[in-house]
Amino acid sequence: MNRFSITLALAACSAFCCAATEPSVTPIPMRVEMSAEDAGFTIDSLTRVYIDAPDRDAALLEEQLAAAGMGHALRVCDSVDAPRINFRLKPVVDGISSHEGYRLSVSGDRIDAEALSPAGLYYALQTILDLKESGGTIPAMSITDQPRLPYRGMMLDVSRHFRDKEFVKKQMDAMARLKLNRLHLHLTDAAGWRIEIKKYPKLTELAAWRPQKTWKEWTDNGARYCNEGDTAACGGYFTQDDIRELLDYAAKRHITIIPEIEMPSHSEEVLAAYPELSCSHGEHGSSDFCVGNEATFEFVEGVLDEVMELFPSQVIHIGGDEASKQAWKTCELCQKRMADEGLMNVDELQSYMIHRVEKYLNAHGRDLLGWDEIMEGGLAPNAAVMSWRGTEGGLRAARDGHRVIMTPGGYCYLDSYQDAPWSQPEAFGGYLPIEKVYSFDPVPDSLPEDAKPLIIGLQGNLWCEYIPTAEHAEYMLWPRMIAIAEAAWSPQQRRDWDGFKGRAMAVSDRMRKAGYTTFDMRNEVGNRKEALVEADHLARGCKVTYLLPDSGLPAWHNGYPASKEATLTDGKRGGWNYNDMLWQGYMNTGTRERLDVVIDLGRVCDLSSIGADFMQICIPDVWMPEQVTISVSDDNKKFKTLADIHHTVTTDAGVSFKNFGWKGSARGRYIRYRAMAKQGFLFTDEIVVE
């Protein structure tokens, strides 16, 4: 063991106020166990740090202390005269079972930190720094702390808009303070290949560059690529030396970087550089690899060889999401592969590729990780799943014995608006305030006890199609990733939104002072006002009969049922986006008809107003109606038209809401409400009758 001391050059701060049983300002993430007394330990220029650990680990912690501003005037010293902070690695620590856990004891003359591993000592240091933020005197206390989940992650999409290594390092600094330990880099996608592969130089000579700066401009202009040396070339990539630098930086912060190399789809950039790997052998437009072509597997394995040589992570992410599979149905090579392997459909063909890639990774001592589509056609036996299309896929995978990282879009997709859309920069869509992020429990009580340990992680994802700048990216990440950090580390029973909110504001303030661009929680607009109170009106609770479609299938889209038949008269109004499941969605392919319902008021009533709200969000193909017809009847047979509203639908890129209704004087028992559209989805939440 190596023993040495560090003299701290820290100015004395004002006293830290504390309650009798717990500090008045609790760090993030919330600790497992924490108690405090009135006395405390003051960190000042006389404080020394003592490290009892192997030389390599001690030197690393010394470097981390220096990075935190606590490493001035380092000198070897065994003196015990001055107050000290002691860090010790031990084979056993009471109450700690995780290698990332630690115990922290604070008295009037010392702080003792004990852990099973250097990661545990590092996280103890982060807690000391958190407590120090509140003042110079840390209350006497004891903390027993360890993570709820071993995988606590953040995903950065550097394909759609490339971010340089300094930006990535800056985000890792923030992650480390919050005890986040996995950085998932989405390195490849249609918009750009972002890692040097020496065997395939065209991936960075061509596929990393485009003639437009933003993803939106690029897609609007045909999604073409250009050569690195072109005067209009925009983009970039990480050299292998860049990757090594990032990996070294991450390791010192106990962060594992997980690379994602997309397959079989989201591969337009690859197929532009190497068109022989597509089913069409064309130069542009293909998104899926040709699974029937052996050259595809030669390419994939060649790329993975270099990726595995660089990245020490146990898991390699291979994407596996959103493959169209359409070209496979007519491709001679793919059809031959299916016949030779006895595959029944293209889902099984995708599964064939996932299984084969997994075997290759396993043969090299690595495990496969992919989005939940890798379950289609049969999940590879040792694969882990990232559940993004809700939680059911992940829960099913866990019940089947597979490791799962929860990252459902409704809670973890940080490209959604975090406040009222009109108050925010353009986003992909959705509405995901920090309170909703914080509300997510990644390991629900409904999961069988033997499956719960297989939910190994929680991750927040930042997709960057509509996030062109580094400042915008930080703004979307923070403070919502603070909520992810606490949900992944802290026990569910210790979490409380009201308590967390104040702590998150304090952390966000600290980050802004350190140069981060963060969303201002103090000036949050909040949800749409209509969603804050239930609507009480004549039709509330009344029966609704759907007249579409004639096939007997549900009138609403399966993905957006809201409360099914009760939706339009249950008094519940929707918020800023349909993802709150209060808006009911309609899409009838091949016809303008979207919504046609009759409401039975139960008796003839005097009527003065009938209306419903609709939304428009162009990016996900959600539109206003182009025609709404409102009519009334006494007998549900002969209807009188009260309003026939025609609306010109524009392609405005913003999020907007509009009420389509009638006002006047009429009588009737039955109300018929019809809405038609030229394209896409319609969404409405309530037909309000006064």
C-alpha positions, 0 to 999 in steps of 0.5 A: 500500500502507498500512503501519502498526504496532500495539503489542501489549498482551499479558502475557508468557507461559511459554515454549512447549516444542517438539521439534526438528522440530515443535511439541509442540502442533500447531494445528487444522486440521493444517498442510500443511507445518510445521517448528520449531527451538529458538529462538522469538518471544515475544509481549509488550507490546513486540511490534508488528504491521506490515500491508502491504496496501491500506487497506481490507484493512489496516483489516479486519485491524486490526479482526480483531486488535483482536477477538483482543485484539491491537490495543491502543495502535494507532499509525502507526509505521515503526520496526523497533527492536521485534520485529514481526509482519508481514502482507503481501499478495503477488501470488505466494507460494512453495508457495501456489496457493489464495487462502486459503493462507499462508506463516508464518515465525517467527524470534527477532525476527519473524513474517512472514505472506504470502498472496495475499488478505486471507483468507489473512492472516486464516487466518495470524492464526488460526494465530498465535493457535493457537500463542500459546495454548500459551505466550508463545514461539512456536518458530522455524518455517516453515509452508506452509498452504492448504486441501484443499477450498474449501468448509468448511461448517457447517449450522444448522437455525434453522427447527425451533427459532429461534436469534437472531442473537447465537447465530449470531454466536457460532458464526461466531466459533468457525468462523473460528478453525477456518478454516471458511468457509461457514455454511449457514442452513436458514431454511425448513421446516415448523416455521417460516419464518425470514426476512422477505420483504416481498412475502409478509408472511404468511410471518412474520406466521403461518408463523414462529409456533406455539403450542408452544415445542418442535418435539416438542410442536408435532408432537404437537399437530397441527403448527398455526401461529398469528399473531405477536401471539397470546399463546401464539406461539413462534418468530421470524425474522430481519428483513432488517436482521438478515440484513444485520448477520449478513452483515457479521459473516460477511464480516469473518471470511471466512465466506460465508452460504448461505441455504436456501429449501426447495422443492418440499417441506418447505413446510407453513408456506408452504402454511398461509400461502398455501394456493392454492400447494398441490395441494389448496388446503387450509389445512393438511397439504400439504407439496409445492408445486403444480408445475402452478400458475404462481402457485407459480413467481411466489411462488418467484421473488418470494422468491428476488428478495429473497433474492438482493438480500440474500445475495451468495453465489454459490450459493443452496440450494433444498433439493429433498429428501424430496418425497412427490410423491403429490399430483402424481399426481392433481392436474389442474394437475400432470398437465397440466404433465406432459402439456404438457412431455412428462414421464414421471413425477413424478420428472421433474416435480420435475426440471422445477421444479429446472431452471426455478428453476436457469434463474432463478437463472442469469439473475441470476448465481447457481448452484443448490445442493440436496440429492442428491434434485435428481438424480432425474429428471435433474440441472440442468446447472449445479447443485451437489449436497450428498450426504447419503444416503451418498456414492454420489450425490455420487460419481456427480454428480462423475463426471458433471461436477457440483460436490459437497459431501460431507455424508453422514448417517453421518458429518456429521449432528450431530443423532445421539448422540455418546456412549452414548444413555443418557448424553446428552440426547435426540437424533434417533437414530444414534450418531456419535462424534467419532472416526467424524466424523474418519475420513471422507475426502471425496475417496476414492482410488476416484474418478477423478482428473479427478473429484476436483477436483469434490468441492469441500467438506465440511459438518457439519449440525445438524438441530434437531428434538430440540435446543430450546436454544442450549446443547444446539445448541452441545453437539451442534456442538462438538467434532465440528465441529472434526473436520469443520474438519480433514478439510476443510482438512488433507491426508488423509496429514497426519491422524491420530486419536491426534494429533488427539484431544489437540488437539481436547480442547485446543480444546474446553477453550479454547471452554468457557473462552470460554463455549461449551457443549461435549461433554466428550471426556475423560469419553466412555463410548464404544461399546456394550461388545458391539461392542468384541470379537467374539463366539465361540460355537457358531454362529459362521461357520455357514450361515444360511438365511432363510425369509422372504419367499417371493418370493425377494427378500432377507429384509433391508431393502435399506438395512440389509443388514449382511453379508447372509447372514453377518450373524447368525453372523459374530461381529460385534456392533452398537453404539449404532445401526443406522447402523454397518451391523452391525445387519441390518434387517427390515421386511415391510409388511402382516405381523407376520413380520420374521425367520425363519431356520435356523442349521445348526451342522453337527453335533448339539450340547449347547445351553445358551443361544440369544439375540439382541439387538434395539434400540428407537428410536421416532423412526425407527420401530425397535421391539422384537419382540412375539414371539420363538420359538426351536426346535431340530431334529436333521433340519431337519424336525421342530422342538421349541420351546424358548421362545415369548417374548411382549413388550409393546412400549411407546412409550418415547422412549428408546434401549433394547436387550433380549436375547430368548433361551432358557437351559436344556439341549437338543441339536440341529443346526438352530436356528430363530429367529423374530421378529415385530412389530406395526409398523416395523423390527426390527434384530438383529446376531447369534444367539449360541449356547452 
